[in-house]
Amino acid sequence: MEEEEIKLPEINYSDDDIKTLDWQEHIRRRPGMYIGKLGDGSSADDGVYVLLKEVLDNSIDEYMMGFGKVIDVTIAEGKVTVRDHGRGVPLGKVKDVSSKMNTGAKYDSKAFKKSVGLNGVGIKAVNALSSYFMIQSFRDGQTVAVEFSKAIEVKEDKIQKTNEENGTLIEFIPDETIFLNYSFRDEYVESLLKNYVFLNTGLTIVYNGKKFFSKNGLVDLLNENMTSEALYPIVHLKDTDIEVVITHTDQYGEEYYSFVNGQHTTQGGTHQSAFRESLSRVIKEFYNKNFDYADIRSGIVAAISIKVEEPVFESQTKTKLGSKDMGPEGPSVQKFIGDFLKKELDNYLHKHTETSEALLKKILESEKERKAIAGVTKLARERAKKANLHNKKLRDCRIHYNDNKGDNLDETSIFITEGDSASGSITKSRNPNLQAVFSLRGKPLNSFGLTKKIVYENEEFNLLQAALNIEDGIDGLRYNKIIIATDADTDGMHIRLLILTFFLQFFPDLIKKNHVYILQTPLFRVRNKKETFYCYTEEERIAAIEKLKPNPEITRFKGLGEISPDEFVHFIGKDIRLDRVTMKKEDLVGNMLNFYMGKNTPERQEFIIDNLVVEEDEV
């Protein structure tokens, strides 16, 4: 019998298959290459904030050059307006700087060698991703404006006379076909603007009538972000092209804020690594003791800002510095930061003996605690290994946040559930590539007031720490989102509180770095034979009943285990509802945990009585 010939389908490949996209079409088809993820404004790194930042960066560059001490920002009904008082774009180039790729003043001008804006790309990306974009320049008594829609020119005014101060005005509305259901949140906008003024003392930014100004630079930044009391006054060191601030608190972990040319490098990079290492070495040499670097850095809260010529970042959105040198002819980043700290920090500690004594006390306390848990650490690691996480407690996913490859690492998540039924439903419904499930057994221990030794001695905490891979800090974190998925009853709320206490007590940087979330699941299902609505609030339930009348079937979900896997897939997919756990300046962790998780004081009893809510089913 002759073997049958297998014929492959014919695929034509001709001149017609080769296409050249216009620049604006390329940006619109591949926005992630230019602004990172899109999002809807519910996260600080969503694209709408990157658009705002790209416009602001140009205004900041003008301020850094000595032009324009005030920037006005207005956001109303999705429309953004930014007006600076710099020199204004040269009138003959207003259209070009916003609609011709690789057009800008930052290529060979010494004025912009340490600029924060993108070289010829920034506002072009904003233009391409906006349904409406207008740029107007005011310069030496004259003005010109150009309007666009999706980077296609709509209107260009002729040069006219004006009495307005010099500067540039930009207005834009993000394209709703790209940024679906977006909105700007004040908390993220204000955080962005605060960082600008912390890094540019003397600059005023007015946002919707609210003024932002900083007198003390990075000291103000640390005071704004610290959620534990400083153990000694903030050390503030500054020189040309570098500024650092350092202190310690009683919290665990390490907390850094790093910036390059005004850009908040949220993922760190060469400068943050060099700072972290050099800081530890200088302190170790100052005391002339063989301290472990981990003891020196435990509880540290610090920030560093450097200015680098022609910086190289590891992504278009510039969240991680890749440059090894300060510039084409400058020293290495490592040497520059190391030499600065060796001189300035060493001098500071010699002059300020109260600070050096407080720092030494903190290091010795950290060393003592580390040695106290050294004995249980090895046993704990062995227990975690023997527990065979992949079969017993953890249903892992295939892709992890610290893989450092792939396009959707930000979507990697782990659900922390209570009980087998809830974990079973989520496990059957999840995306096994990106979503892991960790099942708790009963209520975790109240860890408030305990030392880190308990993390290793308590099986649940030890296994959870191993699953997250955070024993040596959150750099090795395996999931971007840690999602607490507990029932919406009193027991579920208690478990949620105990898990949060554990994170706040031992790993506060997980919360500060926006990794911890609460899963919102529906309280009700309202349906008839044709439609089904899942309702997360009483208001949604009432609206669904009115829409489906008469007499729809109403189900009250009392626990996650009652929701079938077929239904659960709707709640942990693309429409997942998450509440991010945040910490604010006024949330002093020690005081807050002491009130809610400490001894049963009369004040807390009074608080519980005043805020008691009785479920309908309990009446």
C-alpha positions as CSV (number, residue, x, y, z in Angstrom):
1,M,0.0,0.0,0.0
2,E,1.5,3.3,-1.0
3,E,1.9,5.9,1.6
4,E,-0.5,8.8,1.0
5,E,1.2,12.1,0.3
6,I,0.3,14.8,2.8
7,K,-0.3,18.2,1.1
8,L,0.3,21.3,3.1
9,P,-2.0,24.3,2.5
10,E,-0.6,26.7,0.0
11,I,0.5,30.0,1.7
12,N,1.1,32.9,-0.6
13,Y,3.8,35.4,0.3
14,S,4.0,38.3,-2.0
15,D,4.7,42.1,-2.2
16,D,1.1,42.7,-1.0
17,D,1.9,41.0,2.3
18,I,4.6,43.6,3.2
19,K,3.0,46.7,4.8
20,T,4.4,49.9,6.2
21,L,2.3,51.4,9.0
22,D,2.2,55.1,9.5
23,W,3.7,56.1,12.9
24,Q,0.4,56.9,14.5
25,E,-1.1,53.6,13.3
26,H,1.8,51.7,14.7
27,I,1.4,53.4,18.2
28,R,-2.4,52.7,18.1
29,R,-1.9,49.0,17.2
30,R,1.0,48.5,19.6
31,P,0.4,51.0,22.5
32,G,2.1,48.7,25.0
33,M,5.4,49.3,23.3
34,Y,5.1,53.0,24.1
35,I,3.2,53.4,27.3
36,G,3.2,49.9,28.9
37,K,-0.2,48.4,29.9
38,L,-3.4,50.2,29.0
39,G,-5.7,49.7,32.0
40,D,-8.7,51.8,33.0
41,G,-7.1,54.1,35.6
42,S,-7.7,51.8,38.6
43,S,-3.9,51.2,39.0
44,A,-1.1,53.8,39.3
45,D,0.8,52.4,36.3
46,D,-2.2,52.4,33.9
47,G,-1.7,54.1,30.5
48,V,-3.7,57.2,31.2
49,Y,-1.3,58.3,33.9
50,V,1.7,57.6,31.5
51,L,0.0,60.0,29.0
52,L,-0.2,62.6,31.7
53,K,3.4,62.0,32.7
54,E,4.7,62.3,29.1
55,V,3.1,65.8,28.8
56,L,4.3,66.9,32.3
57,D,7.9,65.7,31.7
58,N,8.3,68.4,29.0
59,S,7.1,71.0,31.4
60,I,9.5,69.7,34.1
61,D,12.4,69.9,31.6
62,E,11.6,73.6,31.2
63,Y,11.6,74.1,35.0
64,M,14.9,72.3,35.3
65,M,16.4,74.7,32.7
66,G,15.2,77.7,34.9
67,F,12.0,78.6,33.1
68,G,8.5,78.5,34.6
69,K,8.0,77.9,38.4
70,V,4.3,77.0,38.1
71,I,2.6,74.3,36.2
72,D,-1.2,74.2,36.1
73,V,-3.0,70.8,35.7
74,T,-6.7,70.4,35.3
75,I,-8.6,67.1,34.8
76,A,-12.3,67.3,34.3
77,E,-14.7,64.7,32.7
78,G,-11.8,62.8,31.2
79,K,-10.1,65.9,29.6
80,V,-6.6,66.8,30.7
81,T,-5.1,70.3,30.5
82,V,-1.5,71.1,31.3
83,R,-0.2,74.7,31.1
84,D,3.4,75.5,31.9
85,H,5.2,78.9,31.9
86,G,8.4,77.9,30.2
87,R,9.8,79.3,27.0
88,G,7.1,77.8,24.8
89,V,7.8,75.6,21.8
90,P,9.3,77.5,18.9
91,L,6.3,78.6,16.9
92,G,7.4,77.1,13.6
93,K,7.8,73.6,15.2
94,V,4.6,73.3,17.2
95,K,3.1,70.9,14.7
96,D,6.3,68.9,14.2
97,V,7.0,68.2,17.9
98,S,3.6,66.7,18.3
99,S,3.2,64.8,15.0
100,K,6.6,63.9,13.6
101,M,8.4,61.0,15.2
102,N,12.0,61.5,16.4
103,T,11.5,65.2,16.5
104,G,12.7,67.0,19.6
105,A,15.4,69.2,21.2
106,K,16.9,66.5,23.3
107,Y,19.3,64.8,20.9
108,D,22.5,66.9,20.8
109,S,21.5,69.8,23.1
110,K,23.5,69.9,26.3
111,A,20.5,71.6,27.9
112,F,18.6,68.3,27.8
113,K,21.3,65.7,28.4
114,K,19.7,64.9,31.8
115,S,16.2,65.4,30.7
116,V,13.2,63.2,31.8
117,G,11.2,63.3,28.5
118,L,11.4,60.7,25.8
119,N,13.7,61.6,22.9
120,G,11.2,62.6,20.2
121,V,8.5,60.1,21.1
122,G,6.6,61.3,24.3
123,I,3.8,63.6,23.3
124,K,3.5,61.9,19.8
125,A,2.3,58.8,21.7
126,V,-0.1,61.0,23.7
127,N,-1.4,62.5,20.4
128,A,-1.8,59.1,18.7
129,L,-3.7,57.6,21.7
130,S,-6.0,60.6,22.2
131,S,-9.4,61.2,20.4
132,Y,-8.6,64.9,20.9
133,F,-5.2,66.6,21.3
134,M,-4.4,70.3,21.1
135,I,-1.0,72.0,21.6
136,Q,-0.6,75.7,21.8
137,S,2.6,77.7,22.2
138,F,2.9,81.2,23.6
139,R,6.2,82.8,22.8
140,D,7.3,86.4,22.9
141,G,3.9,88.0,22.3
142,Q,2.8,85.5,19.6
143,T,0.9,82.2,19.7
144,V,-0.1,79.3,17.5
145,A,-2.2,76.2,18.1
146,V,-2.8,72.9,16.3
147,E,-5.6,70.4,16.9
148,F,-5.5,66.6,16.2
149,S,-7.7,63.6,16.5
150,K,-5.8,60.3,16.8
151,A,-2.7,62.2,15.6
152,I,-4.5,63.3,12.4
153,E,-4.4,67.0,12.0
154,V,-7.8,68.7,12.3
155,K,-7.0,72.3,12.5
156,E,-3.9,74.6,12.5
157,D,-4.2,78.3,13.4
158,K,-2.0,80.9,11.9
159,I,0.4,82.8,14.2
160,Q,-1.4,85.5,16.1
161,K,-0.6,88.1,18.7
162,T,-1.2,87.4,22.4
163,N,-0.8,88.9,25.8
164,E,-0.3,85.5,27.5
165,E,2.9,84.7,29.3
166,N,5.3,82.4,27.5
167,G,4.8,78.7,27.8
168,T,3.0,75.7,26.4
169,L,-0.6,74.6,26.7
170,I,-1.6,71.0,26.0
171,E,-5.1,69.5,26.1
172,F,-6.0,65.9,25.4
173,I,-8.7,63.3,25.9
174,P,-7.6,59.7,25.9
175,D,-9.3,57.6,23.2
176,E,-12.1,55.6,24.8
177,T,-11.8,52.9,22.1
178,I,-8.3,52.1,23.5
179,F,-8.7,53.0,27.2
180,L,-12.0,51.3,27.9
181,N,-14.1,52.9,30.7
182,Y,-11.1,54.8,32.0
183,S,-11.1,57.4,34.7
184,F,-8.4,59.5,36.4
185,R,-8.2,58.9,40.2
186,D,-7.0,61.8,42.3
187,E,-4.9,59.5,44.6
188,Y,-2.7,58.4,41.6
189,V,-2.5,61.8,40.0
190,E,-1.6,63.5,43.3
191,S,1.0,60.9,44.0
192,L,2.6,61.6,40.6
193,L,2.5,65.4,41.1
194,K,3.9,65.1,44.7
195,N,7.0,63.2,43.4
196,Y,7.6,66.0,40.8
197,V,7.7,68.7,43.5
198,F,9.7,66.5,45.9
199,L,12.4,66.2,43.2
200,N,12.2,69.8,42.1
201,T,12.2,72.0,45.2
202,G,10.8,75.4,44.4
203,L,8.4,74.1,41.8
204,T,4.6,74.6,42.3
205,I,2.1,72.4,40.6
206,V,-1.6,73.4,40.9
207,Y,-4.0,70.5,40.3
208,N,-7.7,71.4,40.1
209,G,-7.0,74.3,42.4
210,K,-4.9,72.3,44.9
211,K,-1.3,73.4,45.3
212,F,1.7,71.0,45.6
213,F,5.0,72.4,46.7
214,S,8.1,71.0,48.5
215,K,10.7,72.9,50.5
216,N,12.8,70.0,51.7
217,G,12.9,67.7,48.7
218,L,13.3,64.0,49.4
219,V,12.9,64.6,53.2
220,D,9.4,65.6,52.4
221,L,9.0,62.5,50.3
222,L,10.0,60.1,53.1
223,N,7.8,61.9,55.6
224,E,4.9,61.6,53.2
225,N,5.4,57.8,52.7
226,M,6.6,56.5,56.0
227,T,4.0,54.5,58.0
228,S,6.3,53.9,61.0
229,E,8.1,56.3,63.3
230,A,11.7,57.1,62.3
231,L,14.3,55.8,64.9
232,Y,16.5,58.8,64.2
233,P,16.2,62.1,62.3
234,I,16.3,61.6,58.5
235,V,19.8,61.8,57.1
236,H,19.8,64.1,54.1
237,L,22.8,64.3,51.8
238,K,23.0,66.2,48.6
239,D,25.5,67.1,45.8
240,T,25.5,67.8,42.1
241,D,23.6,65.1,40.4
242,I,22.7,63.1,43.5
243,E,20.4,63.4,46.6
244,V,19.8,60.7,49.2
245,V,17.7,60.4,52.4
246,I,18.0,57.6,54.9
247,T,16.4,56.5,58.1
248,H,15.3,53.3,59.9
249,T,12.1,52.3,61.5
250,D,11.0,49.3,63.6
251,Q,9.3,47.6,60.7
252,Y,10.7,44.6,58.8
253,G,11.9,44.6,55.3
254,E,13.5,47.4,53.2
255,E,11.8,50.3,51.6
256,Y,13.4,52.3,48.7
257,Y,12.2,55.1,46.5
258,S,14.6,55.7,43.5
259,F,14.6,58.3,40.7
260,V,16.6,59.0,37.6
261,N,16.4,62.4,36.0
262,G,13.0,62.9,37.8
263,Q,11.7,59.5,36.7
264,H,10.3,57.3,39.4
265,T,12.1,54.0,38.8
266,T,9.5,51.8,40.6
267,Q,11.4,48.6,39.6
268,G,14.8,50.0,40.7
269,G,17.8,49.3,38.5
270,T,21.6,49.8,38.6
271,H,21.4,53.0,40.7
272,Q,19.2,51.4,43.4
273,S,21.3,48.3,43.6
274,A,24.5,50.4,43.8
275,F,22.9,52.6,46.6
276,R,21.8,49.5,48.6
277,E,25.2,47.9,48.4
278,S,27.3,51.0,49.0
279,L,25.1,52.1,51.9
280,S,25.6,48.8,53.7
281,R,29.4,48.8,53.0
282,V,29.9,52.3,54.3
283,I,27.9,51.6,57.5
284,K,29.8,48.4,58.1
285,E,33.2,50.1,57.7
286,F,32.1,53.0,59.9
287,Y,31.5,50.7,62.9
288,N,34.4,48.5,61.9
289,K,32.3,45.4,62.7
290,N,31.5,42.4,60.5
291,F,27.8,43.1,60.4
292,D,25.6,41.1,58.1
293,Y,24.2,43.4,55.3
294,A,20.7,42.1,56.1
295,D,21.0,43.4,59.7
296,I,22.2,46.8,58.5
297,R,19.3,47.1,56.0
298,S,16.5,45.7,58.1
299,G,13.9,48.4,58.7
300,I,15.6,50.9,56.3
301,V,13.5,53.6,54.6
302,A,15.5,55.5,52.0
303,A,15.4,57.4,48.7
304,I,17.9,58.2,46.1
305,S,17.7,60.6,43.1
306,I,20.5,60.8,40.5
307,K,20.9,62.6,37.2
308,V,22.4,60.6,34.4
309,E,23.5,61.7,30.9
310,E,21.6,59.8,28.2
311,P,20.1,57.2,30.6
312,V,19.2,53.8,29.3
313,F,16.1,52.2,30.7
314,E,15.0,48.6,30.4
315,S,11.6,49.5,29.1
316,Q,9.9,52.3,27.2
317,T,8.0,53.3,30.3
318,K,11.4,53.8,32.1
319,T,10.6,52.0,35.4
320,K,14.1,50.3,35.7
321,L,17.4,51.9,35.0
322,G,19.9,49.8,32.9
323,S,22.7,52.4,32.6
324,K,26.0,51.2,34.1
325,D,27.7,54.7,33.7
326,M,26.7,58.2,34.6
327,G,27.3,59.3,31.0
328,P,29.5,58.7,28.0
329,E,32.5,60.2,29.8
330,G,31.4,59.8,33.4
331,P,32.3,57.2,36.1
332,S,30.2,54.1,36.6
333,V,27.0,54.5,38.5
334,Q,28.4,52.1,41.2
335,K,31.5,54.2,41.7
336,F,29.7,57.6,41.6
337,I,27.2,56.5,44.3
338,G,29.8,54.6,46.3
339,D,32.3,57.5,46.4
340,F,29.6,60.0,47.4
341,L,28.3,57.8,50.3
342,K,31.8,56.9,51.5
343,K,32.6,60.6,51.9
344,E,29.2,62.2,52.9
345,L,27.6,59.5,54.9
346,D,30.8,58.6,56.8
347,N,31.3,62.3,57.7
348,Y,27.6,62.6,58.8
349,L,27.8,59.7,61.1
350,H,31.0,61.0,62.7
351,K,29.4,64.4,63.3
352,H,26.0,63.2,64.5
353,T,26.7,60.8,67.3
354,E,23.1,60.5,68.4
355,T,22.2,59.2,65.0
356,S,25.1,56.8,64.8
357,E,24.2,55.4,68.2
358,A,20.6,55.0,67.3
359,L,21.5,53.3,64.1
360,L,24.0,50.9,65.9
361,K,21.2,50.0,68.4
362,K,18.9,49.1,65.5
363,I,21.5,47.0,63.8
364,L,22.3,45.1,67.0
365,E,18.6,44.4,67.6
366,S,18.2,43.0,64.1
367,E,21.3,40.9,64.5
368,K,20.0,39.5,67.8
369,E,16.7,38.6,66.3
370,R,18.3,37.0,63.2
371,K,20.5,34.8,65.3
372,A,17.5,33.8,67.5
373,I,15.7,32.4,64.5
374,A,18.7,30.9,62.8
375,G,18.1,27.6,64.6
376,V,14.5,27.3,63.4
377,T,15.1,28.6,59.9
378,K,16.8,25.4,58.6
379,L,14.1,23.2,60.1
380,A,11.4,25.4,58.6
381,R,12.9,25.2,55.2
382,E,13.1,21.4,55.4
383,R,9.4,21.3,56.6
384,A,8.3,23.5,53.7
385,K,10.2,21.2,51.3
386,K,8.7,18.0,52.8
387,A,5.2,19.5,52.8
388,N,5.4,19.2,49.0
389,L,3.7,22.5,48.3
390,H,2.7,21.7,44.8
391,N,0.4,18.9,46.0
392,K,-0.6,19.9,49.5
393,K,-1.2,23.6,50.0
394,L,-0.3,25.3,46.7
395,R,-1.9,24.8,43.3
396,D,0.8,26.7,41.4
397,C,0.6,28.4,38.0
398,R,3.1,28.0,35.1
399,I,4.3,31.6,34.8
400,H,5.8,33.6,37.6
401,Y,6.4,37.3,38.3
402,N,10.1,36.8,38.8
403,D,10.6,34.9,35.6
404,N,11.7,38.1,34.0
405,K,10.2,37.1,30.6
406,G,6.9,37.3,29.0
407,D,4.3,40.0,28.3
408,N,1.8,39.4,31.1
409,L,3.9,39.0,34.2
410,D,1.8,41.7,35.9
411,E,-1.2,39.4,35.7
412,T,0.4,36.6,37.7
413,S,-1.6,36.2,40.9
414,I,-2.1,33.9,43.9
415,F,-5.5,33.5,45.6
416,I,-5.3,32.9,49.4
417,T,-8.4,31.0,50.3
418,E,-10.0,29.4,53.4
419,G,-11.1,25.8,53.3
420,D,-11.2,23.1,50.6
421,S,-14.5,24.0,49.0
422,A,-13.5,27.6,48.1
423,S,-10.0,26.6,47.0
424,G,-11.5,23.8,44.9
425,S,-13.9,26.2,43.1
426,I,-11.2,28.7,42.3
427,T,-8.7,26.0,41.3
428,K,-11.2,24.6,38.7
429,S,-12.1,28.1,37.4
430,R,-8.6,29.7,37.3
431,N,-6.2,30.3,34.5
432,P,-3.5,27.7,35.2
433,N,-0.9,29.8,33.4
434,L,-1.2,32.9,35.5
435,Q,-3.3,32.1,38.6
436,A,-2.2,30.0,41.6
437,V,-4.2,29.0,44.7
438,F,-3.0,28.7,48.3
439,S,-5.4,27.0,50.7
440,L,-5.4,28.0,54.4
441,R,-6.4,25.5,57.1
442,G,-8.6,27.3,59.5
443,K,-7.9,30.7,61.0
444,P,-4.3,31.8,61.0
445,L,-2.5,32.9,64.2
446,N,-2.8,36.5,65.3
447,S,0.8,37.5,64.7
448,F,0.6,41.0,66.3
449,G,3.4,41.7,68.7
450,L,5.3,38.5,67.8
451,T,8.8,38.3,66.3
452,K,9.7,37.0,62.9
453,K,10.6,33.7,64.6
454,I,6.9,32.8,64.5
455,V,6.9,32.9,60.7
456,Y,9.2,29.9,60.7
457,E,7.6,28.1,63.7
458,N,4.0,28.4,62.4
459,E,3.3,25.9,59.6
460,E,0.7,28.1,57.8
461,F,3.0,31.2,57.8
462,N,6.1,29.2,56.9
463,L,4.4,27.5,53.9
464,L,2.8,30.8,52.8
465,Q,6.2,32.5,52.9
466,A,7.8,29.7,51.0
467,A,5.0,29.8,48.4
468,L,5.4,33.5,47.8
469,N,9.3,33.2,47.9
470,I,9.7,36.2,50.1
471,E,11.9,34.9,52.9
472,D,14.9,37.0,51.7
473,G,12.8,40.0,50.7
474,I,10.2,40.7,47.9
475,D,12.7,40.8,45.0
476,G,12.0,37.1,44.5
477,L,8.2,37.5,44.8
478,R,6.6,34.8,42.5
479,Y,3.2,36.6,41.9
480,N,2.5,40.2,41.2
481,K,-0.9,40.1,42.9
482,I,-1.6,38.4,46.3
483,I,-5.4,38.2,46.4
484,I,-7.1,37.4,49.7
485,A,-10.2,35.5,48.8
486,T,-12.3,34.9,52.0
487,D,-16.1,34.7,52.6
488,A,-17.9,38.0,53.1
489,D,-19.2,36.9,56.6
490,T,-17.7,37.6,60.0
491,D,-15.4,34.6,60.0
492,G,-14.2,35.5,56.5
493,M,-13.5,39.1,57.6
494,H,-11.6,37.8,60.7
495,I,-9.4,35.6,58.5
496,R,-8.8,38.5,56.1
497,L,-7.8,40.7,59.0
498,L,-5.4,38.0,60.4
499,I,-3.7,37.6,57.0
500,L,-3.3,41.4,56.6
501,T,-1.9,41.6,60.1
502,F,0.7,39.0,59.1
503,F,1.7,41.0,56.0
504,L,1.7,44.4,57.9
505,Q,3.8,42.9,60.7
506,F,6.5,41.1,58.7
507,F,6.2,42.1,55.0
508,P,4.8,45.7,54.9
509,D,6.7,46.3,51.6
510,L,4.2,43.9,49.9
511,I,1.5,46.3,50.6
512,K,3.5,49.5,50.0
513,K,4.5,48.1,46.6
514,N,0.9,47.4,45.7
515,H,0.9,43.7,45.7
516,V,-1.9,42.9,48.1
517,Y,-5.6,42.8,47.1
518,I,-9.0,41.8,48.4
519,L,-11.2,39.7,46.0
520,Q,-14.7,41.0,45.7
521,T,-17.3,38.3,45.0
522,P,-21.0,38.7,44.4
523,L,-23.4,38.6,47.3
524,F,-26.5,37.8,45.2
525,R,-27.4,36.1,42.0
526,V,-30.6,37.4,40.4
527,R,-31.9,35.5,37.3
528,N,-34.8,34.4,35.2
529,K,-34.9,32.0,32.3
530,K,-33.2,34.5,29.9
531,E,-30.8,36.6,32.0
532,T,-28.6,36.3,35.0
533,F,-27.1,39.2,37.1
534,Y,-24.4,38.8,39.8
535,C,-24.8,41.6,42.3
536,Y,-22.0,42.8,44.6
537,T,-24.2,45.3,46.6
538,E,-27.7,45.7,47.8
539,E,-28.2,48.5,45.2
540,E,-27.1,46.2,42.4
541,R,-29.6,43.6,43.6
542,I,-32.5,46.0,43.6
543,A,-31.6,47.2,40.1
544,A,-31.4,43.6,38.8
545,I,-34.8,42.8,40.3
546,E,-36.4,45.8,38.7
547,K,-34.9,44.8,35.3
548,L,-35.9,41.2,35.5
549,K,-39.4,41.5,37.0
550,P,-41.6,39.8,37.6
551,N,-40.5,37.4,40.4
552,P,-36.9,36.5,39.4
553,E,-35.0,33.9,41.4
554,I,-32.7,35.4,44.0
555,T,-29.8,33.5,45.6
556,R,-27.8,34.9,48.5
557,F,-24.2,33.5,48.4
558,K,-23.0,33.0,52.0
559,G,-19.6,31.5,51.1
560,L,-17.2,31.2,48.2
561,G,-17.7,27.4,48.4
562,E,-21.4,27.9,47.4
563,I,-20.4,29.4,44.0
564,S,-19.9,26.7,41.4
565,P,-16.7,26.6,39.3
566,D,-18.7,27.4,36.2
567,E,-19.9,30.6,37.9
568,F,-16.6,31.4,39.6
569,V,-14.9,31.8,36.2
570,H,-16.8,35.0,35.7
571,F,-15.4,36.5,38.9
572,I,-11.7,35.8,38.5
573,G,-11.4,36.4,34.8
574,K,-11.1,39.7,32.9
575,D,-14.0,41.2,34.9
576,I,-12.4,40.4,38.2
577,R,-13.1,43.0,40.9
578,L,-10.2,43.7,43.3
579,D,-9.8,46.2,46.1
580,R,-6.1,47.1,46.5
581,V,-4.9,47.2,50.1
582,T,-3.2,50.6,50.6
583,M,-1.2,52.3,53.4
584,K,-1.3,56.1,53.9
585,K,0.9,58.5,55.7
586,E,-1.4,58.6,58.7
587,D,-1.6,54.8,58.9
588,L,1.1,54.3,61.5
589,V,1.3,50.5,61.4
590,G,2.3,50.0,65.0
591,N,-0.6,52.1,66.4
592,M,-3.1,50.7,63.9
593,L,-2.3,47.0,64.7
594,N,-2.2,47.7,68.4
595,F,-5.7,49.2,68.3
596,Y,-7.3,46.5,66.1
597,M,-5.2,43.4,67.0
598,G,-3.8,44.1,70.5
599,K,-5.4,43.7,73.9
600,N,-9.1,44.0,74.1
601,T,-9.2,47.6,75.3
602,P,-12.3,49.6,76.3
603,E,-11.6,51.9,73.3
604,R,-11.8,49.0,70.9
605,Q,-14.9,47.6,72.5
606,E,-16.5,51.1,72.1
607,F,-15.4,51.2,68.4
608,I,-16.9,47.8,67.7
609,I,-20.2,48.7,69.3
610,D,-20.4,52.0,67.4
611,N,-19.7,50.3,64.1
612,L,-21.7,47.1,64.6
613,V,-23.6,46.0,61.5
614,V,-26.2,43.2,61.9
615,E,-26.8,41.0,58.9
616,E,-30.4,40.6,57.7
617,D,-30.3,36.9,58.2
618,E,-29.4,37.4,61.9
619,V,-32.3,39.6,62.7
